[in-house]
């Protein structure tokens, strides 16, 4: 990955853990971080755990990227950091954000969890920020691990020491479960027991969201804010669906991750081919720039719930939904500043159907047979400032 990005890379046990390390290194507690409201709620809690105030950005409703031109000047003036999302692999406008951050003298941190193969302005995503954090659970499929990318070997010892101080000791049970999980998942798929398996994972605490968002638990979160910065007080939120996010990895985990990472080029080619196919459908809006090997392709459908149900009947599960936006989810101003222009984010979150490009042909067939309608912009604009209807 160092060769791919042209930057130093440091292994971390998860993307969320790496993001916490980056925020602690580059942002003083008490600062304000511009971020996307259409993002995993875990990332929201990581920002809070770092002692920072989330500020929700206006988005481009076509792809969920930050709309730089819609951020008011008074919001720019109060920021201490910008955090990109690169949602589903669609790049945020990193060159413009880099320029803004340089003018303000604040860091740019890239969350590149979905964007290990994406590029913008002729450079890979992850090559613009003071730091960038990648996930090895997404395109690589390792189910664990990530890395922190940064410029200059002089920071390696400092960041490595920060990482090691925050890590918890590895556990044999966690290593055994990680080694066995691929075989169990293959057996479940072969026996068509996906629903039963997901129910079992929920019972074991390995899949904890009953809905799209985890419960906010405002009273407990207020108490946790008194402990910030620090991960311990926020662990009930940050660990959701990944309880080993800060465990020191063992040899089994590292060997499997290394093996899967060696094949990332083949995976990216498959994602690129599937993305091209999906972008040619009536449910997609083709980007102006080069096509990226997206982790998920956000099709925009008029009735997203009906489309999800149609896919589920054919055993195609839908994940990575981020609805409602974070300023609706954690609204009221206690935990976040709302977006100055919430409509486009609400529109995108309500209609986006994230599709695995490696299952493009199957998804196209199912959606076509179900009669799924693409979003009409005039239709989707009605009531867009609220949460899901």
C-alpha positions, 0 to 999 in steps of 0.5 A: 500500500505504501507503493500504491499511495506513495506514503508511509503506511502503518497497520491498525486493527480497524479503520475506526481505531486508525481514525481515532489515532489520526484525530488525536494526533492532528486535532486538539480536543475541543475543535470542530470537525466538518464531516458528512452526515451520510456516514456510519454512526460509528464514525460519528462516535469516534469523532466525539471520543476524540473530544471533537465537535461534529459539524455536518456538511452539505452534500451533493445529492447525486453521490453523497460527496461534500459540496464545498461551495455550499459550506458557508464562510462562517462555518469554514472560519470555525473549523479545526479539521475536515474529515472526508468520507468518500462514500461507497468509493465516490471521491470527495473533492479532495483537491478543493478541500485540501486548498481550503484547509491549507488556507485555513491552516487546519488538517485534512483527514481522509476516511478512505474505508470505501475507497482503496482503489479510487482516485481524484485529480489524477491522485489516489484517494488517501494522497491528499490529507495530512492523514488517511485511514483505510479499511481492509474489511471492504475491498480486501474482504479481510473482515479486520484491519486497516492502515493509517497513511501519512507523509514522512517516515519521521512520524512513524515512530510517534504514530506507532507508539500512539497505536500501541499505547491504545491497543488492548491485549489480543485474545485467543478466542478472538483469533480462533473465531476470526480464523473459523469465520470464513468457513462458517460463512461459506457453509451458511451461504451454501446451505442458504441460512443467511437469515438464521446466521444473522439472527445468531450473530445478533444474539451473540452481540456480533451484529447489534443494529436492529435497524439502520442506526444504532440507538443513540442513548442520549443520556449515556452519551452525555455522560460519556462526553465528560470522559472525552477524549478517550475510547473507554467511555465511548466503547459501547458505541465505537465497538458496535458490530466489531468488538475486536476493533482495538485488539492487538492482532495475532498471527492468524489474523495478520497472515490471512489479511496479508494473503487477501491484500495480495489479491486486491488488484483482482478484486478492484478489477472486478469492482470496476467492471461491475460498477461500469455495468451498474452505472449504465442502468436507469437507476444510476447517475454516471459521474462526470469524471473517471469511473471508480472501482466502487465498494458499493454503487449507490443506485437511486430508487424511488421506493428503496424499501421495496427494492430492498425487499425484492433483493432479499427475496432472492437472498441478496442482502443490503447493507451500508445504509446511512439513513437518516443523516447524522444531524437528524439521528443526533439532532437538537444541537446537543451532540452535533452542529446540523448541516446548513443545507440538509435537503440534499443529504436527506434526499440521498440517504432516503433513496440510495440503494448500495449495491455490491458491484460484484453482483451487478447482473443479479441485482439488475435482473431482480430490480428490473423484474420488480419494477423498481423506478429510478428517482425523479429529481422533482419527485425526490425534492418533495419533503427532502428536509426531513428524515425518512418518510 
